[in-house]
Amino acid sequence: MNSNSTDENSKGIRGVISIMGMILLIIGMVYSVQTEVHIIPTVMMIAGTIVILIAEKTTLNERDG
């Protein structure tokens, strides 16, 4: 029962991390439209994408194992 509770908590944390990555991605997109310098928004979008992919990869690994 304790491990089940831990699994649900980790799913919630991964969901929050994935949402934060999506917000970072959206902020990067909006910022890239509003500015002439495209280095910072590009880095923000790449970081958001990496965060989302890591959260999803962890979810897939947990389902398999």
C-alpha positions, 0 to 999 in steps of 0.5 A, a space after each residue: 500500500 505504501 509503494 502504491 502511494 509512492 507511485 501515485 505521488 511520483 506520477 503527480 510530480 512527473 505531471 507537474 514537471 511535464 506541465 512546467 516544461 510545456 509552459 517553458 516551451 510556450 513562453 519561449 515561443 511567445 518570447 521569440 515572436 516578440 524579440 529580435 534576439 532568437 538565442 534565448 527563446 530557442 534555448 528556452 524552447 529546447 529546454 522545455 522540450 527536453 524536460 517534457 521528453 524526460 518526463 514522458 520517457 520516465 513514465 514509459 520506463 515505469 510502465 514497462 518495468 
